[in-house]
């Protein structure tokens, strides 16, 4: 399973980043600072081609400046998956946003030594420096980027791209996030299948695909 994550930036401050996940092995493909978003969209496009990536394998941050990048990439023939970090989490009872959910679950995978990170000191620093937080409802959140900058830290562009690449692919699979619970679920499904087989109606007839029948 190969997936990629794009973090977009313009104006020469923050960085554009493309990260690629080969299953649980992560790689920062490229990062750069640029003022012109059109040129950066072209550079993303060339990187997609060089890595053999298709639209359904690529995710990008669709918030803020990301909207313009999404449109530029569509003009270049890439209709990537849009990730809205500020949107509701898949588990809204536990996480304040989708972005916080991905960051926290990625951290769980790292703690369980399920991820192979590249030897990149800047990436490791970004993954380590962002603080875990909680909202007014006690849900898991992440430190706001403006608060990070007030502490003298730059935007975690490398980390955002790597986490997006991982969590929209291999890392987001339930068997990887919680192997024990996933195993219990498979066992329960197998038990249900056995019960269904045992209680099968005497009038049961196997499925016949009439599309392949010649009359």
C-alpha positions in Angstrom: 0.0 0.0 0.0 1.6 3.2 -1.2 0.1 6.5 -0.2 1.3 10.1 -0.1 0.6 13.3 1.9 1.0 16.9 0.7 1.5 19.9 3.0 1.0 23.1 1.1 2.6 26.6 1.7 3.3 29.8 -0.2 5.0 33.1 0.5 8.4 31.7 1.4 7.6 31.2 5.1 6.4 27.6 5.7 7.4 24.7 3.5 5.7 22.6 0.8 6.3 18.9 1.6 5.6 15.7 -0.1 5.8 12.5 2.0 5.4 9.0 0.8 4.3 5.9 2.9 5.3 2.4 1.7 3.1 0.6 4.1 4.6 1.5 7.5 7.9 2.8 6.0 7.9 6.5 5.6 9.9 8.8 3.4 10.1 12.6 3.0 10.2 12.8 -0.8 10.9 16.5 -1.0 10.4 19.8 0.8 10.9 23.4 -0.4 10.0 27.0 0.3 8.4 29.0 -2.6 6.5 32.2 -3.1 4.5 31.1 -6.2 1.9 28.5 -5.5 1.5 27.8 -9.3 5.1 26.8 -9.5 4.8 24.6 -6.4 1.8 22.9 -7.8 3.9 22.1 -10.9 6.6 20.7 -8.7 4.1 18.5 -6.9 2.9 17.3 -10.2 6.4 16.3 -11.4 7.0 14.5 -8.1 3.7 12.6 -8.4 4.8 11.5 -11.9 8.4 10.5 -10.8 7.0 8.4 -7.9 4.3 6.8 -10.1 1.5 8.1 -7.8 -2.1 8.1 -8.9 -4.8 10.6 -7.6 -6.4 8.0 -5.3 -3.0 7.5 -3.5 -2.5 11.1 -2.7 -3.9 13.2 0.1 -3.5 16.9 0.7 -4.3 19.5 3.3 -7.4 21.3 1.9 -7.5 24.1 4.5 -6.4 27.6 4.0 -4.0 27.9 1.1 -4.6 24.3 0.3 -7.8 25.1 -1.6 -5.9 26.9 -4.3 -3.4 24.1 -4.6 -6.2 21.5 -4.9 -7.6 23.5 -7.9 -4.2 23.9 -9.5 -3.5 20.1 -9.1 -6.8 19.3 -10.7 -5.9 21.5 -13.7 -2.8 19.3 -13.9 -4.8 16.1 -13.9 -4.6 15.1 -10.2 -7.8 14.9 -8.2 -6.3 14.1 -4.8 -8.1 13.3 -1.6 -8.9 16.4 0.4 -8.0 16.3 4.1 -9.7 18.9 6.4 -7.7 18.8 9.6 -10.3 21.1 11.3 -13.2 18.8 10.4 -15.0 16.5 12.8 -13.0 13.4 13.8 -14.1 9.9 12.9 -14.4 9.4 16.7 -15.8 12.8 17.8 -16.4 11.6 21.3 -12.6 11.3 21.9 -11.0 13.7 19.5 -11.6 17.4 18.9 -10.8 17.3 15.2 -9.7 15.1 12.4 -6.2 16.6 12.6 -5.9 15.8 16.3 -7.2 12.3 15.7 -4.5 11.6 13.1 -1.7 13.1 15.2 -2.7 11.1 18.2 -3.2 7.8 16.4 0.1 8.2 14.6 1.7 8.7 18.0 0.2 5.4 19.2 1.7 3.6 16.2 5.1 5.1 17.0 4.9 4.2 20.6 4.1 0.6 19.6 7.0 0.6 17.2 4.8 -0.1 14.3 6.3 2.8 12.1 9.6 2.9 10.3 10.7 6.6 10.4 13.4 8.1 8.2 16.6 9.3 9.8 15.6 12.9 9.6 16.4 15.1 12.6 14.1 17.9 11.5 11.1 15.5 11.2 11.8 13.9 14.5 11.9 17.3 16.2 8.6 18.4 14.6 6.9 15.1 15.7 8.2 15.6 19.2 7.7 19.3 19.8 4.0 19.6 19.3 2.1 19.3 22.6 -0.9 17.2 23.2 -3.8 19.3 24.4 -7.5 18.9 25.4 -10.6 21.0 24.6 -13.4 22.1 26.9 -15.1 18.7 26.6 -12.0 16.8 27.6 -11.3 15.6 24.1 -7.8 15.1 22.7 -6.5 18.1 20.8 -3.2 19.3 19.5 -1.4 22.5 20.2 -2.4 25.3 17.9 0.3 26.3 15.4 0.1 30.0 16.6 1.0 28.7 20.1 3.9 26.7 18.7 5.2 29.9 17.0 4.9 31.8 20.2 7.3 29.2 21.7 9.7 29.8 18.9 8.8 26.7 16.9 8.1 26.6 13.2 5.1 25.1 11.6 5.4 21.2 11.6 5.2 20.9 7.8 7.3 17.7 7.6 5.3 16.1 10.4 1.9 17.0 8.9 2.8 15.5 5.5 4.3 12.3 7.0 1.3 11.8 9.3 -1.1 12.4 6.4 0.7 10.0 4.1 0.6 7.3 6.8 -2.9 7.8 8.3 -4.7 8.0 5.0 -3.1 4.6 4.1 -1.7 1.8 6.1 -1.8 3.6 9.4 -5.5 4.2 9.2 -6.4 0.5 9.0 -8.1 -0.8 12.2 -5.8 -3.9 12.4 -2.8 -1.6 12.8 -4.2 0.9 15.2 -5.5 -1.8 17.6 -4.4 -5.3 16.6 -6.0 -7.0 19.7 -9.4 -5.4 19.2 -9.3 -6.2 15.4 -8.5 -9.8 16.2 -11.4 -10.0 18.6 -13.7 -8.5 15.9 -12.5 -11.1 13.3 -13.2 -13.9 15.9 -16.7 -12.6 16.5 -17.4 -12.5 12.8 -16.1 -16.0 12.4 -18.4 -17.2 15.2 -21.4 -15.4 13.6 -20.6 -17.2 10.3 -20.6 -20.6 12.0 -23.9 -19.9 13.7 -25.4 -18.8 10.3 -24.1 -22.0 8.7 -25.5 -24.1 11.5 -29.0 -22.5 11.4 -29.3 -22.5 7.6 -32.8 -22.9 6.4 -33.6 -26.3 4.8 -34.9 -24.4 1.8 -31.6 -22.8 1.2 -30.3 -22.8 -2.4 -26.8 -21.8 -3.4 -26.4 -18.6 -5.4 -26.5 -19.1 -9.2 -25.2 -16.4 -11.5 -27.7 -16.5 -14.3 -25.5 -14.1 -16.3 -23.3 -17.0 -17.2 -26.1 -19.4 -18.1 -26.7 -20.2 -21.8 -30.3 -21.0 -22.6 
